[in-house]
Amino acid sequence: MLFAYCGALASLPLLPFAVLPTLALPSAPYGVQAVLVLLVWAVLIGSVGFARTVRRALIAFARQLLRVPLPAPAAVPSGADRRRTPLWLLLHVALGWTGALTSGVLILMGIALPGDWLGLGAEAGLSLFGWSLRSDGVWQSWLVALCCLLLAAVVCVVVTSVLRWLAPRLLGPSSAERLALMAEREQRLAERNRLAHELHDSIGHTLTATTIQAAVAGEVLSADPGAARAALRSIEESARAALEDLDYVLGVLREETAETAPTRTLADLPELLDRLRHAGAVLDVELSGESAQVQGTLSRAAYRILQEGLTNALRHGTGGPIGVRVAVTPDCLELGVVNGAGTGAGMRTGAGVFRTSGHGLPGLAERVRLLHGEIEVGPDGPRQWRLAVRLPVRGSA
C-alpha cells in the first residue's frame, strides 16, 4: 500500500497548477470547477509519463515496493511504451487516492465509533459528507469499528494487488521488446553453444593428442631421443594452440573485450596432420581439388569436423592407418575419416582407454546441419568406423 500512497503524494505538487484554470471561471458552478480541476490534473500527471527517465524510475520503484520482476526498459522506448507510461501514472495516482481516502475514512471510523474508549458515551457515531453512522451500544460500536478496520485492510490489499497486476502489463516489456529479448537470449545461447563446440573440439583434441604423444615420447626416449624431442615439441605446439582458444572463450564468457578469435581453417590441416604423425599415428591422406577456394565459415567448419573425426580415430582406433579424405569440387566439399583396421602393431589406443562425453557426434551433426550438408557416421566393415560429410560450397563464404 505504501507504493499506492507514494503515487498519491507524488501528484500533489501538480495540484496547484491544475487549480489555476478555475481562476478564470470564478462564477462557474462548483461541480464544473471540480471536473475542470480533475481533468487538468489528469493531463498534467499523464504528461509527466512521456519523459524517458520517468519510466525507468517507475520500473525501479515497482521492483522495490511491489516486488514485481520487471526487466530493464529499452534505451529508446517504443511508441506503445510512451503511451503505456502515462496510463500507468494515471491509474497509479487514481488507485492511490482511492485507497488512501477509503482506508483513511474506514480507519477514522474504526477509531471514533467505540465511544466509551474515547469517553464520548455509549451512543457514538461519525458524520461525513451528510452521511452518519451511529451505534446504540458499546458492543455494537466495537463490532462496527472492528469491521471498519478489517475493511481498511482489505482495501489496502485490493489496491496493492491491482497495482501488482497492472505493473507487468503497463511497465513490463511490450510485444516488440519481448521479441527483442527472446532474440537476444537466443543469440547468447547460440554463442555459448558455439563456444562449447569450440572448447570440445580444440581442448578435447589437444588432450587426446598430447596424452598419446607423451606416451610415445616416454617409450622412445632412450631408443630414439630425436623422436622423443619431436613428440615433446608437438605437445608444446598443441598446448599453445589450445591455450589461445581457451583464452578467447574465457574472455567471451566474462564479457570482456576479446581479441580476434583464433581461426583454424583447411590451410592449417597440414599442421594438424603433422601433430598426429608425431603422436605415432599412421595417416593415409587423400587430397583432391583446390582447398584454397573453400573460404570463411565453410573452411573453419571443415577443419573442426576433420579435427573431431581424427580425435575420435585416435581415441578408438585399432592400430591401423587412419584414412583422411578431402575432396573439393566446384559444388561441394567432401570430408572423410576412417579408422584403420590394424593387426595390433604400431600405435593402439583401444576403445576403452579414453572416456568421452558423448557430445562429439551430436555437435558434428549440428554443425553439418547448419551448413545444409549431409553426414554419415557408423561402422564400415567389422573393425572400421567411417565418418563422411558432404557440404555445399556455393554461398558459404
Salt bridges, closest charged atoms under 4 A:
ASP81 OD1 - ARG55 NH2 3.64
ASP81 OD1 - ARG84 NH2 2.40
GLU184 OE2 - ARG188 NH1 3.32
GLU191 OE2 - ARG194 NH2 2.77
GLU198 OE1 - ARG304 NH2 2.84
ASP201 OD1 - HIS200 ND1 3.44
ASP201 OD2 - ARG367 NH2 2.60
GLU236 OE2 - ARG240 NH2 2.76
GLU244 OE1 - ARG264 NH2 3.62
ASP245 OD1 - ARG264 NH2 3.69
ASP245 OD2 - ARG304 NH2 3.72
GLU271 OE2 - ARG275 NH1 3.20
ASP274 OD1 - ARG277 NH1 3.27
GLU286 OE2 - ARG325 NE 3.89
GLU308 OE1 - HIS200 ND1 3.46
ASP331 OD1 - ARG394 NH2 3.01
GLU334 OE1 - ARG325 NH1 2.82
GLU334 OE2 - ARG390 NH1 2.78
GLU366 OE1 - HIS197 NE2 3.79
GLU376 OE1 - ARG386 NH1 3.56
